Amino acid sequence: MPKYIIERNIPDAGNIPATDLQQISQKSCCVLKEMGPGIQWLESFVTADKIYCIYIAENEEAIKTHAEQGGFPANSIAEIKTIIDPTTAE
């Protein structure tokens, strides 16, 4: 399945309390469970005003459905074509 990066614009995201992040994560997992095996959340990165999420999904529409059902913004969705890291230079 394709891998995607989702950009979520959330003002002051970097100051969201851990308890709120836990609730948001629980909501996401509940929606994912209802959607079935065609979508999987891998990890997210919280910055000052955005959250970047990495998902595996059958298609971009699944990402949009998850965002709508969970009440999460999905301001940008891009399919990851290749992953590089320092070992790519070797």
DRENZA-927327 format. One record per residue (C-alpha): residue in three letters; chain; x, y, z. Coordinates in nm, 2 decimals, padded with zeros to 4 digits. Example, Ala and Ser with C-alpha at 12.3 -4.5 7.8 and 13.67 -1.06 7.14 Angstrom:
2
<pt><aa>ALA</aa><ch>A</ch><u>01.23</u><v>-00.45</v><w>00.78</w></pt>
<pt><aa>SER</aa><ch>A</ch><u>01.37</u><v>-00.11</v><w>00.71</w></pt>
end
This chain:
90
<pt><aa>MET</aa><ch>A</ch><u>00.00</u><v>00.00</v><w>00.00</w></pt>
<pt><aa>PRO</aa><ch>A</ch><u>00.12</u><v>00.36</v><w>-00.06</w></pt>
<pt><aa>LYS</aa><ch>A</ch><u>00.26</u><v>00.57</v><w>00.22</w></pt>
<pt><aa>TYR</aa><ch>A</ch><u>00.15</u><v>00.92</v><w>00.27</w></pt>
<pt><aa>ILE</aa><ch>A</ch><u>00.25</u><v>01.23</v><w>00.47</w></pt>
<pt><aa>ILE</aa><ch>A</ch><u>-00.03</u><v>01.45</v><w>00.60</w></pt>
<pt><aa>GLU</aa><ch>A</ch><u>00.02</u><v>01.81</v><w>00.70</w></pt>
<pt><aa>ARG</aa><ch>A</ch><u>-00.23</u><v>01.92</v><w>00.97</w></pt>
<pt><aa>ASN</aa><ch>A</ch><u>-00.23</u><v>02.30</v><w>01.04</w></pt>
<pt><aa>ILE</aa><ch>A</ch><u>-00.31</u><v>02.33</v><w>01.41</w></pt>
<pt><aa>PRO</aa><ch>A</ch><u>-00.22</u><v>02.66</v><w>01.57</w></pt>
<pt><aa>ASP</aa><ch>A</ch><u>-00.01</u><v>02.62</v><w>01.88</w></pt>
<pt><aa>ALA</aa><ch>A</ch><u>00.02</u><v>02.24</v><w>01.83</w></pt>
<pt><aa>GLY</aa><ch>A</ch><u>00.35</u><v>02.23</v><w>02.01</w></pt>
<pt><aa>ASN</aa><ch>A</ch><u>00.18</u><v>02.34</v><w>02.33</w></pt>
<pt><aa>ILE</aa><ch>A</ch><u>-00.10</u><v>02.08</v><w>02.33</w></pt>
<pt><aa>PRO</aa><ch>A</ch><u>-00.08</u><v>01.90</v><w>02.67</w></pt>
<pt><aa>ALA</aa><ch>A</ch><u>00.01</u><v>01.54</v><w>02.67</w></pt>
<pt><aa>THR</aa><ch>A</ch><u>-00.33</u><v>01.44</v><w>02.80</w></pt>
<pt><aa>ASP</aa><ch>A</ch><u>-00.50</u><v>01.61</v><w>02.50</w></pt>
<pt><aa>LEU</aa><ch>A</ch><u>-00.25</u><v>01.44</v><w>02.26</w></pt>
<pt><aa>GLN</aa><ch>A</ch><u>-00.35</u><v>01.11</v><w>02.41</w></pt>
<pt><aa>GLN</aa><ch>A</ch><u>-00.72</u><v>01.18</v><w>02.36</w></pt>
<pt><aa>ILE</aa><ch>A</ch><u>-00.66</u><v>01.29</v><w>02.00</w></pt>
<pt><aa>SER</aa><ch>A</ch><u>-00.45</u><v>00.97</v><w>01.94</w></pt>
<pt><aa>GLN</aa><ch>A</ch><u>-00.73</u><v>00.75</v><w>02.10</w></pt>
<pt><aa>LYS</aa><ch>A</ch><u>-00.99</u><v>00.92</v><w>01.87</w></pt>
<pt><aa>SER</aa><ch>A</ch><u>-00.77</u><v>00.85</v><w>01.56</w></pt>
<pt><aa>CYS</aa><ch>A</ch><u>-00.72</u><v>00.49</v><w>01.66</w></pt>
<pt><aa>CYS</aa><ch>A</ch><u>-01.10</u><v>00.44</v><w>01.71</w></pt>
<pt><aa>VAL</aa><ch>A</ch><u>-01.17</u><v>00.58</v><w>01.36</w></pt>
<pt><aa>LEU</aa><ch>A</ch><u>-00.89</u><v>00.36</v><w>01.21</w></pt>
<pt><aa>LYS</aa><ch>A</ch><u>-01.03</u><v>00.05</v><w>01.38</w></pt>
<pt><aa>GLU</aa><ch>A</ch><u>-01.38</u><v>00.12</v><w>01.23</w></pt>
<pt><aa>MET</aa><ch>A</ch><u>-01.23</u><v>00.18</v><w>00.89</w></pt>
<pt><aa>GLY</aa><ch>A</ch><u>-01.05</u><v>-00.16</v><w>00.88</w></pt>
<pt><aa>PRO</aa><ch>A</ch><u>-00.71</u><v>-00.27</v><w>00.74</w></pt>
<pt><aa>GLY</aa><ch>A</ch><u>-00.70</u><v>-00.04</v><w>00.44</w></pt>
<pt><aa>ILE</aa><ch>A</ch><u>-00.54</u><v>00.24</v><w>00.65</w></pt>
<pt><aa>GLN</aa><ch>A</ch><u>-00.27</u><v>00.25</v><w>00.92</w></pt>
<pt><aa>TRP</aa><ch>A</ch><u>-00.12</u><v>00.53</v><w>01.12</w></pt>
<pt><aa>LEU</aa><ch>A</ch><u>00.26</u><v>00.49</v><w>01.16</w></pt>
<pt><aa>GLU</aa><ch>A</ch><u>00.37</u><v>00.80</v><w>01.35</w></pt>
<pt><aa>SER</aa><ch>A</ch><u>00.33</u><v>01.18</v><w>01.38</w></pt>
<pt><aa>PHE</aa><ch>A</ch><u>00.56</u><v>01.47</v><w>01.44</w></pt>
<pt><aa>VAL</aa><ch>A</ch><u>00.44</u><v>01.77</v><w>01.64</w></pt>
<pt><aa>THR</aa><ch>A</ch><u>00.59</u><v>02.11</v><w>01.55</w></pt>
<pt><aa>ALA</aa><ch>A</ch><u>00.50</u><v>02.46</v><w>01.67</w></pt>
<pt><aa>ASP</aa><ch>A</ch><u>00.19</u><v>02.50</v><w>01.45</w></pt>
<pt><aa>LYS</aa><ch>A</ch><u>00.15</u><v>02.18</v><w>01.26</w></pt>
<pt><aa>ILE</aa><ch>A</ch><u>00.14</u><v>01.80</v><w>01.30</w></pt>
<pt><aa>TYR</aa><ch>A</ch><u>00.29</u><v>01.59</v><w>01.03</w></pt>
<pt><aa>CYS</aa><ch>A</ch><u>00.15</u><v>01.23</v><w>01.01</w></pt>
<pt><aa>ILE</aa><ch>A</ch><u>00.28</u><v>00.93</v><w>00.83</w></pt>
<pt><aa>TYR</aa><ch>A</ch><u>00.01</u><v>00.68</v><w>00.71</w></pt>
<pt><aa>ILE</aa><ch>A</ch><u>-00.01</u><v>00.37</v><w>00.50</w></pt>
<pt><aa>ALA</aa><ch>A</ch><u>-00.34</u><v>00.37</v><w>00.31</w></pt>
<pt><aa>GLU</aa><ch>A</ch><u>-00.50</u><v>00.22</v><w>00.00</w></pt>
<pt><aa>ASN</aa><ch>A</ch><u>-00.55</u><v>00.56</v><w>-00.14</w></pt>
<pt><aa>GLU</aa><ch>A</ch><u>-00.57</u><v>00.93</v><w>-00.06</w></pt>
<pt><aa>GLU</aa><ch>A</ch><u>-00.95</u><v>00.91</v><w>-00.02</w></pt>
<pt><aa>ALA</aa><ch>A</ch><u>-00.90</u><v>00.69</v><w>00.29</w></pt>
<pt><aa>ILE</aa><ch>A</ch><u>-00.68</u><v>00.96</v><w>00.44</w></pt>
<pt><aa>LYS</aa><ch>A</ch><u>-00.96</u><v>01.22</v><w>00.38</w></pt>
<pt><aa>THR</aa><ch>A</ch><u>-01.23</u><v>00.99</v><w>00.52</w></pt>
<pt><aa>HIS</aa><ch>A</ch><u>-01.02</u><v>00.94</v><w>00.84</w></pt>
<pt><aa>ALA</aa><ch>A</ch><u>-00.97</u><v>01.31</v><w>00.88</w></pt>
<pt><aa>GLU</aa><ch>A</ch><u>-01.34</u><v>01.38</v><w>00.83</w></pt>
<pt><aa>GLN</aa><ch>A</ch><u>-01.46</u><v>01.11</v><w>01.07</w></pt>
<pt><aa>GLY</aa><ch>A</ch><u>-01.20</u><v>01.21</v><w>01.33</w></pt>
<pt><aa>GLY</aa><ch>A</ch><u>-01.25</u><v>01.58</v><w>01.30</w></pt>
<pt><aa>PHE</aa><ch>A</ch><u>-00.88</u><v>01.63</v><w>01.21</w></pt>
<pt><aa>PRO</aa><ch>A</ch><u>-00.76</u><v>01.88</v><w>00.95</w></pt>
<pt><aa>ALA</aa><ch>A</ch><u>-00.58</u><v>01.73</v><w>00.65</w></pt>
<pt><aa>ASN</aa><ch>A</ch><u>-00.45</u><v>02.05</v><w>00.49</w></pt>
<pt><aa>SER</aa><ch>A</ch><u>-00.21</u><v>01.87</v><w>00.26</w></pt>
<pt><aa>ILE</aa><ch>A</ch><u>-00.18</u><v>01.50</v><w>00.16</w></pt>
<pt><aa>ALA</aa><ch>A</ch><u>00.12</u><v>01.38</v><w>-00.04</w></pt>
<pt><aa>GLU</aa><ch>A</ch><u>00.21</u><v>01.03</v><w>-00.14</w></pt>
<pt><aa>ILE</aa><ch>A</ch><u>00.57</u><v>00.94</v><w>-00.04</w></pt>
<pt><aa>LYS</aa><ch>A</ch><u>00.75</u><v>00.81</v><w>-00.34</w></pt>
<pt><aa>THR</aa><ch>A</ch><u>01.09</u><v>00.74</v><w>-00.19</w></pt>
<pt><aa>ILE</aa><ch>A</ch><u>01.26</u><v>00.76</v><w>00.14</w></pt>
<pt><aa>ILE</aa><ch>A</ch><u>01.62</u><v>00.87</v><w>00.17</w></pt>
<pt><aa>ASP</aa><ch>A</ch><u>01.85</u><v>00.91</v><w>00.47</w></pt>
<pt><aa>PRO</aa><ch>A</ch><u>02.23</u><v>00.94</v><w>00.53</w></pt>
<pt><aa>THR</aa><ch>A</ch><u>02.29</u><v>00.59</v><w>00.41</w></pt>
<pt><aa>THR</aa><ch>A</ch><u>02.16</u><v>00.69</v><w>00.07</w></pt>
<pt><aa>ALA</aa><ch>A</ch><u>02.49</u><v>00.88</v><w>00.02</w></pt>
<pt><aa>GLU</aa><ch>A</ch><u>02.70</u><v>00.56</v><w>00.07</w></pt>
end
